[in-house]
Each structure stands twice: as C-alpha cells, then as structure tokens.
Amino acid sequence: MTASARAAGNLLALATVKADDVHDQIASLLADPGSPEEARAAALESLLTLNDPRLNGALAQAVRDARLEGGNLLGKIEKLLRERKVRLTLP
C-alpha cells in the first residue's frame, strides 16, 4: 500500500469517527429534555434524513418529556414510535 493510500484511509477513518460523534450529539439533543423544542425538532429531522440507528433510542427517551405534552414534536415522536415499532423500556 502506498503512503498516499494509507493517508487517504486514515482520513476516511477520521471522518467516520467525527461523523459518529456528530450523530451521537444529534441523538443526545433530541433526547435532552433541557434542549429547546425547535432544536429537538431539527435533531429529529436530521436523524430521520440520515436514517440513523440512534433515532429509536432517542425517540424512546424524548417521549418521556412531559414538557412536550400537547405539542407538535410529541405528536411526531409518538407517530414515529408507532411506525418504527420502537419498544419503550421503563427505568
């Protein structure tokens, strides 16, 4: 393997790690009851667009936030929970 091929492989691995970190942060934002609803809605849309596997866990956590009661975001979350057949586990 040439030095340039190794360098390209290292850059690709670094980009993947960074992307995973960003995806983790987006999922955490959706699940965080302290985050503004608008930010959480944007995080939801991002995870949906990315078809990210972290979405189910973030949905399961977000649905427990009583402050979302009656809002549009909770309606979207509940719909996705039904469609994706996400199992909720109680702590």
Order of alpha helices (4+ residues) and beta strands (2+ residues): alpha-alpha-alpha-alpha
